[in-house]
């Protein structure tokens, strides 16, 4: 197939391309693993289909650079390529291993985050991605501040040493190992640094995850630079775990339409409108697959 600016609206051709590619990949996988090893086949399938998507994306980037496409033109092409790839990826996975409730809901959520992040990889607004700090740097910053403070106290050297040892013991109890400060997205907009954690939704047992998120946000608040932590959630309705973060004074948490408003504000691209105009899972997915989703009440997850 030929990549042009019209690729942004050429859903039919893209779906055909990925389905043809999927048939080739499935033939190879079936020959390698046979009929029964469906889990191995499913594991092999997604990376190969993802590679096909990446190949088209690279061509869009190359042509865009060569022919001076705008970021909006590049982004709209890549969004359509990504969505069509997702459609075929879901179909192909289902053909070797039928989706059940938890698997399907989780997979749809997993696809949503990288899809939204595309608007920041090819932004309309003037934004800049940055590398997040290391937790070891945060620990050192705190340790140096405490040590300087202790050394200025009117204490003997023995007392100062003992106090620093107590501090280190408390620190070791509070934090076991390293905390990962790298989140889903880190960008600078209008001279302010934003850190973003994307969530498809909050399940019924998220206490440990929420505590981790609060700890990470607290670590960023300690740093001298002015960071704005954002939680962006796909689901319209959420539970107490979401409210805990929203009311924490550490994170600014948004869900549903509010999430898309923030994505539009910072990236400059109205991804919500693009989704409404271009994404129709039940029309674009294979009809047999759609029937399976309907029969098993799985179409409820097809809402972005």
Secondary structure, DSSP 8 states (H G I E B T S, - for coil): ----GGGGG-HHHHHHHHHHHHHHHHHHHHHHHTTT-HHHHHHHHHHHHHHHHHHHHHHHHHHHHHTT--HHHHHHHHHHHHHHHHHHHHHHHHHHS---HHHHHHHHHHHHHHHHHHHHHT-SS-EEE-----HHHHHHHHHHHHHHHHHTSS--HHHHHHHHHHHHHHHHHH--S------SEEEEETTEEEEEEEES---S--HHHHHHHHHHHHHHHHSSS-EEEEEEES-SS--HHHHHHHTSSS-EEEETHHHHHHHHHHHS--HHHHHHHH--HHHHS-HHHHHHHHHTT-GGG---
